[in-house]
C-alpha cells in the first residue's frame, strides 16, 4: 500500500518504561545473551509473528525530505499521522523515513500496513540478528539488510542491524538504537550542491550501504592498532595480565567481523545481478564500487585473522622461550650446588678418629683436625664454583648468545 494515498487511525499512546525513555542508555543488539534469547524464545510460533524484544527503545521517527532545490528535516516522534500527511502532500520530493527504536508494537504494525511491508520481512527487522541480504518485492521494491559496526572502548566489535526498504520516492530505514554511523550521509543531504539530492531515491539506498561499508575501515583500523599493541605487549618485559585471553577475544571478534562482511559482499553481488528494470545500470556502477570496498574489507578481515593466529603462536612460542630461560637458570643453579652438596655431604659423615681400642685411624678424614682444614675445604668449593662458572660462560650459557 502506498503511504501517500492511504490513511489510518492514530496509534494508541502508552507510557514508556524506564528502559524505553530517550534518556536511557543504548541497548546493544550484539549482546550475546540477548541474541541467544532472541534466537530460542517462542520456538514454533507462526511465521511473520512480530515480537518486541524486552527493553527495546521507544521509537523515534525522523524524516528528511529533499530534491534538487530544497531539503527539510523534522522529527515526528509521537506524530506518525503528521508524517504520513507530509508524505501525501509532497509527492514531488524524495523522502528518507528513519525509524530508530522498536519498542512500540502497534506503531510497527502500522508502518508494516501503511508501507506495504511483508510480515516476514518485518519479523526480520524486529528480530535484528539477520545477516546482510537483499529481497525483491513483487512491485520491484527492495528490502536490504546491512550490519553497522564499531570497535568499542571495551575493545569489542559492536554491530547493529540497518534494515532498508525502498519505495517509489522514499527510503524507509529501521534500526534499534538512537546512535548510528549515518551522520556523514545526513550532512551530504543537507549540502546544497550534493549529487545525492539529484539522484532518484534508490540512490539513497546505495548511499546508506556505502556509508556502512566505509565505516568498516575505521573498525578494521582500530582492530589493526590493537593487534599491534598486543604484539608489542608480547615482547614487553612486563606483560599485561591475561594477555592470552585478550588475544583470543580479539581473534573471536575478527572472525565475527568476517562473518558480517562476507554476506555484505554476497548481497552486493546479488544486487549487481538484478535486471535493469529493478536496478538501473546507472546505479550498478556505484554498487560495483561498493563491491570493491566489500572485497577490500573482507581481505583485511582475512589478513587480521591470519595475523592473530600468528600472534597466538608467537605468544605461546615466547612463553615457551621464557620458560626455557627460567629452567636454564634453575639448571645452572642446581648444577653449581651438586658438587658443593657432595663435598658438604662427604664431610658431614661422622667418622671416628680412634677405634674402640684407642688406635689412631689415619685415613678417617685427618683434615678435619687440621688448623687449615676448614679454609681448605671452602677454597676447594670456591674453586669448583669458579671453574663451573667459567665453563658455563665459555659455552655461552650465562649470556643470550
C-alpha positions in Angstrom: 0.0 0.0 0.0 1.3 3.5 -0.9 1.6 5.7 2.2 1.0 8.8 0.0 -2.6 7.7 -0.7 -3.7 5.9 2.4 -4.8 7.0 5.9 -5.2 5.1 9.1 -6.1 5.8 12.7 -3.6 7.1 15.2 -1.7 4.6 17.3 -2.7 4.5 21.0 -0.2 6.2 23.3 1.3 4.4 26.2 3.7 5.4 28.9 7.3 4.4 28.2 9.2 2.3 30.7 12.5 3.5 32.1 14.4 1.3 29.5 12.4 2.9 26.7 12.9 6.5 27.7 15.0 8.6 25.3 17.5 9.3 28.1 18.1 5.6 28.7 21.4 4.1 27.6 21.5 2.3 24.3 20.9 -1.4 24.2 23.4 -3.3 22.1 21.8 -6.0 19.9 25.1 -7.8 19.9 25.0 -8.7 23.5 25.5 -12.5 23.4 22.9 -13.3 26.0 20.2 -11.1 24.3 21.0 -12.6 20.9 20.8 -16.1 22.4 17.4 -15.4 23.9 16.1 -13.9 20.7 17.0 -17.0 18.7 15.5 -19.5 21.0 12.4 -17.8 22.5 8.9 -18.8 21.4 10.1 -21.7 19.2 7.4 -23.0 16.8 5.3 -19.8 16.6 3.6 -18.8 13.3 6.0 -17.2 10.7 5.6 -13.5 10.5 4.6 -13.0 14.1 6.0 -9.7 15.4 7.7 -9.7 18.8 9.4 -6.8 20.5 12.5 -7.6 22.5 12.3 -6.8 26.1 14.0 -3.5 26.8 13.7 -2.1 23.3 13.9 1.6 23.0 10.9 3.8 22.3 10.7 4.5 18.5 11.8 7.9 17.3 10.7 8.9 13.8 12.9 11.2 11.7 12.0 12.5 8.2 14.3 14.1 5.6 12.6 15.4 2.5 14.7 16.7 -0.3 15.1 17.4 -4.0 17.5 19.4 -6.1 16.4 22.7 -4.6 15.1 22.0 -1.0 15.9 19.9 2.0 13.8 19.7 5.1 14.3 17.7 8.3 12.0 17.1 11.2 11.3 14.6 14.0 7.9 13.1 14.1 8.1 11.1 17.3 4.5 10.6 18.6 3.3 12.3 15.4 3.1 9.5 12.9 -0.1 10.8 11.3 1.6 14.1 10.6 4.4 12.2 8.9 2.0 10.4 6.6 0.3 13.6 5.9 3.6 15.3 4.9 4.3 12.4 2.6 1.0 12.7 0.9 1.3 16.4 0.5 4.8 16.3 -1.1 4.9 13.5 -3.7 7.4 15.6 -5.7 10.0 15.2 -3.0 12.2 12.3 -2.1 11.9 11.1 1.5 14.0 9.3 4.0 11.9 7.9 6.9 14.3 6.9 9.6 12.8 4.8 12.5 15.1 4.3 15.5 13.9 2.0 18.2 11.4 -0.9 18.1 9.6 -0.6 21.5 6.1 0.1 20.2 4.4 -2.9 18.6 1.2 -1.0 17.4 3.4 1.5 15.6 5.5 -1.2 13.9 2.3 -2.9 12.7 1.0 0.4 11.3 4.3 1.0 9.5 4.0 -2.5 8.1 0.5 -1.9 6.8 0.9 1.7 5.5 4.1 0.9 3.6 3.0 -2.5 2.3 5.8 -4.5 4.1 5.5 -8.3 4.3 5.1 -9.7 7.8 8.1 -12.0 7.3 10.3 -9.0 6.4 9.0 -7.0 9.3 9.8 -10.0 11.5 13.4 -9.9 10.2 13.5 -6.2 11.1 12.4 -6.7 14.7 14.5 -9.9 15.3 17.6 -7.8 14.5 20.2 -10.5 14.2 19.8 -11.1 10.4 22.8 -11.4 8.1 23.2 -9.0 5.3 20.8 -9.8 2.4 18.5 -8.4 -0.2 15.0 -9.3 -1.2 12.8 -8.0 -4.1 9.1 -7.2 -3.8 6.7 -8.0 -6.5 6.5 -4.3 -7.5 10.3 -4.1 -7.8 10.8 -2.6 -4.4 13.8 -3.8 -2.4 14.4 -4.9 1.2 18.0 -4.8 2.2 19.8 -5.6 5.5 23.2 -4.3 6.4 25.3 -4.6 9.6 26.8 -1.4 11.0 29.9 -2.0 13.0 32.1 -0.1 15.6 35.1 -1.1 17.7 34.0 -0.1 21.2 36.1 1.3 24.1 35.7 -2.2 25.6 37.8 -3.5 22.7 35.0 -5.5 21.2 33.2 -5.2 17.9 29.6 -3.9 18.3 27.3 -4.3 15.4 23.7 -3.0 14.7 21.3 -4.0 12.1 20.2 -1.5 9.5 17.1 -2.5 7.6 16.3 -0.6 4.3 13.0 -0.6 2.4 12.8 1.3 -1.0 9.7 2.8 -2.5 8.8 5.0 -5.5 10.0 8.2 -3.9 11.1 7.2 -0.4 13.5 5.0 1.6 12.4 3.6 4.9 15.1 2.5 7.4 14.9 0.7 10.7 17.5 0.4 13.5 17.2 -0.4 17.2 19.5 2.3 18.6 19.4 6.0 18.5 23.0 6.4 17.6 24.4 5.2 14.2 27.2 5.9 11.7 25.0 7.7 9.2 25.6 11.3 10.2 28.0 11.8 7.3 25.2 10.9 4.9 22.9 13.4 6.6 25.5 16.1 6.2 25.7 15.2 2.5 22.0 15.5 2.0 22.0 18.9 3.7 24.6 20.2 1.3 23.1 22.5 -1.4 25.1 21.0 -4.3 25.0 17.4 -3.2 24.8 14.9 -6.1 22.8 12.7 -3.8 19.9 15.1 -4.0 19.8 15.0 -7.8 19.6 11.2 -8.0 16.5 9.1 -7.5 15.5 7.8 -4.1 17.0 4.4 -4.9 20.4 6.1 -4.9 19.9 6.8 -1.2 19.7 3.1 -0.5 23.0 2.7 -2.2 24.5 5.6 -0.2 23.3 4.0 3.0 25.0 0.7 2.1 28.1 2.6 1.0 28.4 4.5 4.3 28.0 1.3 6.3 30.8 -0.3 4.2 33.0 2.7 4.6 32.6 2.5 8.3 34.1 -0.9 8.3 37.5 0.6 7.7 37.8 2.6 10.9 36.7 -0.5 12.7 39.4 -2.5 11.0 42.0 0.2 11.6 41.2 0.1 15.3 41.5 -3.6 15.3 44.8 -3.4 13.5 46.2 -0.9 16.0 45.0 -3.1 18.9 46.7 -6.2 17.3 50.0 -4.2 17.0 49.7 -3.3 20.7 49.2 -6.9 21.6 52.3 -7.8 19.5 54.4 -5.2 21.4 53.0 -6.5 24.7 54.2 -10.0 24.0 57.8 -8.8 23.9 57.5 -6.4 26.8 59.4 -7.1 29.9 56.2 -6.6 32.0 53.3 -8.2 30.2 49.6 -7.1 30.9 47.6 -9.6 32.9 45.8 -12.3 30.9 47.4 -11.3 27.6 46.4 -14.6 26.0 42.8 -14.0 26.9 42.9 -10.7 25.1 44.4 -12.3 22.0 41.8 -15.0 21.9 39.0 -12.4 22.5 40.1 -10.2 19.6 40.5 -13.3 17.4 36.9 -14.2 18.1 35.8 -10.6 17.2 37.8 -10.7 14.0 36.2 -14.0 13.0 32.8 -12.4 13.8 33.6 -9.3 11.8 34.4 -11.6 8.8 31.1 -13.2 9.2 29.5 -9.8 8.9 31.4 -8.7 5.8 31.1 -11.9 3.9 27.3 -11.7 3.5 27.6 -8.0 2.7 29.8 -8.9 -0.3 27.3 -11.5 -1.4 24.4 -9.1 -1.1 26.1 -6.5 -3.3 27.0 -9.2 -5.8 23.3 -10.2 -5.9 22.3 -6.6 -6.5 24.6 -6.4 -9.5 22.8 -9.4 -11.0 19.4 -7.7 -10.7 17.6 -6.9 -14.0 17.7 -3.4 -15.5 14.0 -2.7 -14.6 14.8 -3.3 -10.9 18.3 -1.8 -10.6 19.3 0.6 -13.4 22.7 0.3 -14.9 23.5 3.9 -13.9 23.2 2.7 -10.2 25.0 -0.5 -10.7 28.2 1.5 -11.4 28.1 2.7 -7.9 27.3 -0.7 -6.5 30.4 -2.1 -8.3 32.5 0.4 -6.4 30.8 -0.7 -3.1 31.5 -4.3 -4.1 35.2 -3.4 -4.3 35.0 -1.9 -0.8 33.4 -5.1 0.5 36.2 -7.2 -1.1 38.9 -5.0 0.5 37.2 -5.2 3.9 37.0 -8.9 3.6 40.6 -9.1 2.6 41.5 -7.1 5.7 39.5 -9.4 7.9 41.2 -12.4 6.4 44.6 -10.8 6.9 43.9 -9.9 10.5 42.6 -13.4 11.2 45.9 -14.8 10.0 47.8 -12.2 12.0 46.0 -13.1 15.2 46.6 -16.8 14.6 50.3 -16.0 14.2 50.1 -13.8 17.2 48.8 -16.7 19.3 51.6 -18.9 18.0 54.1 -16.1 18.8 52.7 -15.8 22.3 53.0 -19.5 23.0 56.5 -19.6 21.5 57.7 -16.6 23.6 56.0 -18.2 26.6 58.0 -21.4 26.0 61.2 -19.4 25.5 60.7 -17.6 28.8 60.0 -20.9 30.5 63.2 -22.3 29.0 65.2 -19.3 30.3 63.8 -19.9 33.7 64.6 -23.6 33.5 68.2 -22.7 32.3 68.8 -20.5 35.3 67.4 -23.2 37.7 69.5 -25.8 36.0 72.7 -23.8 36.3 72.0 -23.1 40.0 71.3 -26.8 40.5 74.5 -27.8 38.6 76.6 -25.5 40.8 75.3 -26.9 44.0 75.5 -30.5 43.1 79.3 -30.8 43.7 79.0 -28.5 46.7 76.4 -30.7 48.1 78.6 -33.7 47.6 81.5 -32.0 49.4 79.5 -30.9 52.4 77.7 -34.3 52.5 81.0 -36.0 52.5 82.4 -34.0 55.3 79.1 -34.4 57.2 79.8 -38.1 57.8 80.6 -38.9 61.4 83.9 -40.9 61.1 85.7 -41.5 64.4 89.4 -40.6 64.7 90.1 -43.6 67.0 88.7 -47.0 67.1 87.2 -48.8 70.2 90.7 -49.9 71.2 92.2 -46.4 71.0 94.1 -46.9 67.8 94.6 -43.9 65.6 92.8 -44.1 62.3 95.0 -42.1 59.8 92.6 -42.3 56.9 89.4 -41.1 58.7 89.5 -37.5 57.4 92.6 -36.3 59.2 92.0 -32.9 57.6 89.1 -32.4 60.0 91.6 -31.8 62.7 94.0 -29.7 60.7 94.0 -26.0 61.6 93.7 -25.2 57.9 91.1 -27.9 57.1 88.0 -25.6 57.0 89.6 -22.9 54.9 91.0 -25.5 52.5 87.5 -27.1 52.0 86.0 -23.6 51.4 88.7 -22.8 48.9 88.1 -26.1 47.1 84.4 -25.3 47.0 85.1 -21.8 45.7 87.4 -23.3 43.0 84.8 -25.7 41.9 82.2 -22.9 41.6 84.6 -20.7 39.7 85.5 -23.5 37.3 81.9 -24.2 36.6 81.0 -20.6 36.0 84.0 -20.1 33.7 82.9 -23.3 31.8 79.3 -22.0 31.5 80.5 -18.6 30.3 82.7 -20.2 27.6 79.7 -22.2 26.5 77.5 -19.1 26.3 75.0 -20.4 28.8 75.3 -17.3 31.0 74.5 -15.0 28.1 71.8 -14.8 25.5 74.0 -15.9 22.6 
